[in-house]
Amino acid sequence: ATPPHPLRDVRALVFDVFGTLVDWRTSIARQAKQALAPLGIEVDWLAFADAWRAQYQPAMARVREGAMPYRKLDDLHRLNLDAVLTAWGLAHQVDEATRAHLTRAWHRLDAWPDVAAGLRALRPRVLLAPCSNGHIALMVHLARHNGWVWDAILGAELARDYKPKPGVYRAAVEALDLPPQAVMMVAAHSDDLAAAAQVGLRTAFVARPDEHGPGRGERRAAVPVDVEVGSLPELAERLGPGDGPVAC
């Protein structure tokens, strides 16, 4: 007899978004140039994107540690943008309207090339939802921008906390009304996957080796995972057939 497929019982995939589904670095660099170059600012735009992103985890840590009440990622991105503009000596050159527009650049990030086809291939097999630190409106706008179709939008705003706190993953599982072992977290970051596994989710690592610049992303998972792939279409192949189409 053919042994059962090890991932046959996976009924839903929940996705990290920043870095796993979207190329935030070049998207932010391009949009920063579009917004700031007309003001006479000329900097290393990729370095600017890196500096802004470097403020991301410290800002969320203040929420995770209870030093700040939960605030949507737009609010944290704006605080972080202001800090970077000040540190780079640009604060006096950038007006409020430009800052507000640039903060929403995170709503207009472009997907990695394999993502749209991969999500289409996965959708008949499993439920699909983001489990991101981005809030619901941000996830809606990224989906519209990139042509994605989600079955739900889960993550930080639902849990009122930020990954990798266990409550974020638990809230996603509970919202889907599934046992943790029927839900698989998909991410390009080993720490995200390790935290999801701690609360019983299955895990899939997707390599994004160029996330932080050429060769500066994670190429291999640094923790045990259920499946490790180089793209979302490959993940669809590795998942194999389920027990039929997703039931309603």
N, C-alpha and C positions, 0 to 999 in steps of 0.2 A: 504494500500500500504506500501511496505517496505521503510523506509526512506533511502535517499542516504547515502552511506558510507562517513563519515566526511573527509576521506583522499583520496577519489576517484580521485580527480583532481591533486594529486601530480604526476608529470611527471619525476622528476629527484631528485636523492639524491646526495648531496655533503658532503664529509666526512672530519672531522678532522682525522689526522693520528697518530701523536705521542701521545700515551696513549689511544686513542680510538680504533685504529686498531692494533697497535703494542705495545709490552711490552718492552719499551725502557730500563727500569731499569735493568732487569736481562740480556738483550742482551748486553748492554754496559758494565756491570760488567764482563761478561764472556769474551768479546773481549778485554777489558782492561787487564785482567789477561793474556790472550794469548799473547798480544803484549809486556807487561811490565815485567812479571815474568821472561822471559829469560834474561832480563837485570839485574837480581838480585833484583828487586823491589818486595816487599811484603807489601801490605796494605790491608785495608778493602775495597774490590772491590765494594761492593754495596754502601758504603759511597763515594767512588771515583765517581761512576756514579751519585750519588745525587749531589755531589759538582759541577760536570761538568754541569748537568742539571740546577742547581741553577743560573748559569750565563746566561741562555737562554733568559729569559724575560728582564733582564737589557740590554743585547746586542741589542735586537730588539727594546727596548724602545728608544735607541739612534737614530735608523732609523725613528721610528714613530714620534719622536719629532723634526726631522729635524737636529739633531746634527751630523748625519752621512748620506751620501747618501746611497741609497739602495745597499746592498751587499747580494749575495746569502748566504744561510744558511751555506754552507761549509766554507765560509770565517769567519762567526761569530763563528762557532764551533771550528775552528782552533785558533782564538783569545782566545776563552774561555778555550780551552785545555791548551794553553800556560800559561794562568793566573793560572789555577789550578795546573799545574806542578810546577810553581814557588812558589805558596802559600804552597804547600806540600813539598817543599824542594827537588824536584825531577828533576828540569830543567837540571842540569848538567849530568844526567844519560840517558836522552832520546834524541836520535839523530833525525835529520831531517826526514829520511826515516820512522822511527817508528811513528813520529808525523803525517806525511802525511797519513800513512796507518790507524792509529787510528782515525783520523778525518773522514775517510770514513766508520768507523764502523756504523755510522748513516744510511748508505745505505744498511746495512745488518741486520737490526733489524727483529726479529721474531714476527709473528702475534700472537695475542691471539687465543686460540684453536677454537673458534666459527666463526672466520672471513671468512675463505675461503668458508665454506658451506653457511654462511649467504649471502655473495656476490653472490654466484651462485643462491641462491633462489630468490634474489632480481632482478637479471639482466633481466629476461624476462618481468618484470613488469615496470621498470623505467630505465632511463639513470643513469649511475654511474660515479662519478668523485671525486678525492680528491680535497678538498679545504684546503690546508695545508700551513703552513709557510715554508715548505720544497720546494726547487726549482724543476724544471721539471726533471732534470737528477736524482736527489735523489728519486723522486717519481717513475720514470721509473725503477730504480734499486730495490727499495723496492717491486714493483709489480712483477718483474722478480724473485726476491728472494723468494717471498711467493706464486707465482702462481696466482696472481690476474689479472683480465681483466677489464680495464677501457674503457669507451667511450670517455673520454677526460681527460686531466690533467690540473687542474685549480689551483688558489691560488696565493700565494705571488708574484711569479716571473711575472705572467701575470699582476698583479696590480702594481708591483714595490713598494710594501709596505707590512706591516705585519698586520695580524689579531691582535686585533679585530678592526682595522680601517675599517670603513664602505665600503671604496672603494674596499676592497678585495672581500667582498661578492657580491657587485654590479657587479664587473667585471666577476665573475663566472656566475651570472644570465644572463648578457648580452651575454657572450660567448655561452651560451646554447640557446639563442634566445627564452627565456621563460619569462613569468611574474613572479615576485618574489614569489607569492603565490603558484606557481606550482613547486617550488624548496624547498626541505627540507634539512636543515643542520643537520647532524648527528654528535654528539660529546659526550664525557664523561665529558665535562667541562661546567659548567653553564655560565661562563662569555662569552664563545664563542657563546653559544646559545642565550644569551641575546642580544649580538651585532648583530647576524644574524636576530633575530626577529625585531630589530629596523629598518632594511631596508626592512622588509616585508616578509622574508622567513618563511616557516614553520619550526618547530624544533622537533628533536627527541633526547632524552637523553638516552645514553647507559651506564649503570653502570659499572665502572671498579674500584671496591673497593680496589684492591690491586696495583693500578698503582704506588704509591710511597712507596710500601712495604705493608705487610699484614694489611689490614684494614685502610690504609692511603690514599685511593683514594675516589672520590665522590661516595657515595652509592645511593643517591637520588638527583634529580635536586633541586637546590636552587632558581630557577626562574620558572615561568609558561612555560610549553612546551606543544606541541600538543600530544606527545606520550612519554612514559617512559618505557624502557625495560631493560632486563638483558642480552640480547645477540642480535646479528644480525638475526639469524633465528627467534627469537621472533618478531623482527621488521618486517620481511617479513610477518609473520602471521597477525600482527596488521594492516599493510597497506591494506591487503585484495586485492581483485581483482581490477584492474583498468578498463579502457575502452577497454581492449584488449592489444595485444603485442605492444611494443614501435614502433611507426611508423617511417619510414625512409623518 
